[in-house]
Amino acid sequence: MMTPEEYMQHAYRCILQNDFEQAIRWFESAIIAHPEQAELYYRCSITHARSQHLGPALEYARKAVELSQGIEEYVLHLQTLEAKQLSIQAKLLLEQVGDETHERYVEAVGLLKQAVKLDPLNVEAHLMLALAYIDLNEFDLAARSVRDALLLDPQNEQLHLLLQEIKQRMKSIQ
């Protein structure tokens, strides 16, 4: 039987060749052979996440955290994935058309606040939160969210323009 390291070497060879699906198969084979190895779940989760497979990435990340009893690197990876999942759910709510728009936006704000708490470096979550606040006419909160995003991405022209737009809307209300 191969060691976990040997499986990982095969997986990394595949990653270097941009064959992420084959790398995932190597990691999953390693997990079957060594189900107690938290690092295998963590590495498999990262590879799934790179391939935009959020569901399996979350499952493997949760198992890595559980097996490792909370290694910080694994916890941070899980929180990043959970924040991404919450952002996707919020985006779906914000894009829906129809009745109960206000309730959906309030729900989206709750999801996005949770996402930002889990992953404070997620510029997209800060931006979506700002847009949801604008739609709820919560301009002070929208401006704060844009400023938070600008701290992370100060060169982002879109964010600067959005902040100016919010300031203008605030002036027009007063």
C-alpha positions as CSV (number, residue, x, y, z in Angstrom):
1,M,0.0,0.0,0.0
2,M,1.2,3.5,-0.8
3,T,1.9,6.1,1.9
4,P,-0.1,9.3,2.1
5,E,3.0,11.2,0.8
6,E,3.2,9.0,-2.3
7,Y,-0.5,9.6,-3.1
8,M,0.1,13.3,-2.6
9,Q,3.1,13.2,-4.9
10,H,1.0,11.7,-7.7
11,A,-1.7,14.3,-7.0
12,Y,0.7,17.2,-7.2
13,R,2.2,15.9,-10.4
14,C,-1.3,16.0,-11.9
15,I,-1.9,19.6,-10.5
16,L,1.4,20.7,-12.1
17,Q,-0.1,19.4,-15.4
18,N,-3.3,21.3,-14.7
19,D,-5.2,18.0,-14.5
20,F,-7.2,18.8,-11.4
21,E,-9.7,16.0,-11.9
22,Q,-7.0,13.4,-11.8
23,A,-5.5,15.0,-8.8
24,I,-8.8,14.8,-7.0
25,R,-8.9,11.1,-7.9
26,W,-5.5,10.6,-6.3
27,F,-6.5,12.5,-3.2
28,E,-9.7,10.6,-2.9
29,S,-7.9,7.3,-3.3
30,A,-5.5,8.4,-0.6
31,I,-8.4,9.2,1.7
32,I,-9.9,5.7,1.1
33,A,-6.5,4.1,2.0
34,H,-5.7,6.5,4.9
35,P,-9.1,7.8,6.2
36,E,-7.5,9.1,9.4
37,Q,-5.2,11.6,7.7
38,A,-6.7,15.1,8.0
39,E,-4.1,16.6,5.6
40,L,-5.5,14.5,2.8
41,Y,-9.0,15.8,3.3
42,Y,-7.6,19.4,3.4
43,R,-5.6,19.0,0.2
44,C,-8.5,17.3,-1.5
45,S,-10.8,20.2,-0.4
46,I,-8.4,22.8,-1.8
47,T,-8.3,21.0,-5.2
48,H,-12.1,20.7,-5.3
49,A,-12.3,24.4,-4.5
50,R,-9.9,25.3,-7.3
51,S,-12.1,23.3,-9.6
52,Q,-15.2,25.2,-8.5
53,H,-16.7,22.1,-6.7
54,L,-17.9,23.9,-3.6
55,G,-20.0,21.1,-2.2
56,P,-17.3,18.5,-2.0
57,A,-14.7,21.1,-1.0
58,L,-16.9,22.0,2.0
59,E,-17.4,18.3,2.9
60,Y,-13.7,17.5,2.8
61,A,-12.8,20.8,4.6
62,R,-15.2,20.0,7.5
63,K,-13.7,16.5,7.8
64,A,-10.2,17.9,7.9
65,V,-11.1,20.3,10.7
66,E,-12.8,17.5,12.6
67,L,-9.9,15.0,12.2
68,S,-7.3,17.6,13.0
69,Q,-9.2,18.9,16.1
70,G,-9.1,22.4,14.6
71,I,-5.7,23.2,13.0
72,E,-6.0,26.9,12.3
73,E,-5.0,26.6,8.6
74,Y,-7.8,24.1,8.1
75,V,-10.3,26.2,10.0
76,L,-9.5,29.3,8.0
77,H,-9.9,27.3,4.7
78,L,-13.3,26.0,5.9
79,Q,-14.4,29.5,6.9
80,T,-13.4,30.9,3.5
81,L,-15.5,28.2,1.7
82,E,-18.4,28.8,4.0
83,A,-18.2,32.5,3.3
84,K,-18.2,31.7,-0.4
85,Q,-21.3,29.5,0.0
86,L,-23.1,32.3,1.9
87,S,-22.2,34.8,-0.8
88,I,-23.6,32.6,-3.5
89,Q,-26.8,32.2,-1.6
90,A,-27.1,35.9,-1.1
91,K,-26.3,36.6,-4.7
92,L,-29.2,34.3,-5.7
93,L,-31.5,36.2,-3.4
94,L,-30.5,39.6,-4.8
95,E,-30.9,38.4,-8.4
96,Q,-34.4,37.0,-7.9
97,V,-37.2,39.1,-9.3
98,G,-40.8,39.2,-8.0
99,D,-42.5,40.0,-4.8
100,E,-41.0,40.3,-1.3
101,T,-38.0,42.1,-2.6
102,H,-37.4,43.9,0.8
103,E,-37.5,40.6,2.7
104,R,-35.1,38.9,0.3
105,Y,-32.7,41.8,0.6
106,V,-32.8,41.7,4.4
107,E,-32.1,38.0,4.2
108,A,-29.2,38.6,1.8
109,V,-27.7,41.2,4.1
110,G,-27.8,38.7,7.0
111,L,-26.0,36.1,4.8
112,L,-23.4,38.6,3.6
113,K,-22.7,39.9,7.1
114,Q,-22.1,36.3,8.1
115,A,-19.8,35.8,5.1
116,V,-17.8,38.9,5.9
117,K,-17.4,37.8,9.5
118,L,-16.1,34.3,8.3
119,D,-13.9,35.8,5.6
120,P,-13.1,39.5,6.2
121,L,-10.8,39.6,3.2
122,N,-13.7,38.7,0.7
123,V,-13.9,41.9,-1.3
124,E,-16.9,40.6,-3.4
125,A,-18.9,39.9,-0.2
126,H,-18.2,43.5,1.0
127,L,-19.3,44.8,-2.4
128,M,-22.5,42.7,-2.5
129,L,-23.3,43.8,1.0
130,A,-23.0,47.5,0.0
131,L,-25.2,46.9,-3.0
132,A,-27.9,45.2,-0.8
133,Y,-27.7,48.1,1.7
134,I,-28.2,50.6,-1.2
135,D,-31.3,48.8,-2.3
136,L,-32.6,49.0,1.3
137,N,-31.7,52.7,1.4
138,E,-29.2,52.1,4.2
139,F,-26.6,54.5,2.7
140,D,-24.5,54.8,5.9
141,L,-24.1,51.1,6.1
142,A,-23.5,50.8,2.3
143,A,-20.7,53.4,2.5
144,R,-19.1,51.5,5.4
145,S,-19.1,48.3,3.4
146,V,-17.5,50.0,0.4
147,R,-14.9,51.6,2.7
148,D,-14.1,48.1,4.1
149,A,-13.8,46.8,0.6
150,L,-11.5,49.7,-0.4
151,L,-9.2,48.9,2.5
152,L,-8.7,45.5,0.9
153,D,-8.5,46.7,-2.7
154,P,-7.6,50.4,-2.7
155,Q,-6.9,50.5,-6.5
156,N,-10.4,49.3,-7.4
157,E,-12.0,52.1,-9.5
158,Q,-15.4,50.5,-9.4
159,L,-15.4,50.8,-5.6
160,H,-14.3,54.4,-5.6
161,L,-17.1,55.2,-8.1
162,L,-19.7,53.4,-6.0
163,L,-18.6,55.3,-2.9
164,Q,-19.0,58.6,-4.8
165,E,-22.5,57.5,-5.9
166,I,-23.5,56.6,-2.4
167,K,-22.3,60.0,-1.1
168,Q,-24.3,61.8,-3.8
169,R,-27.4,59.8,-2.9
170,M,-26.9,60.7,0.8
171,K,-26.7,64.4,-0.1
172,S,-29.8,64.3,-2.2
173,I,-31.8,62.8,0.7
174,Q,-30.7,65.5,3.2
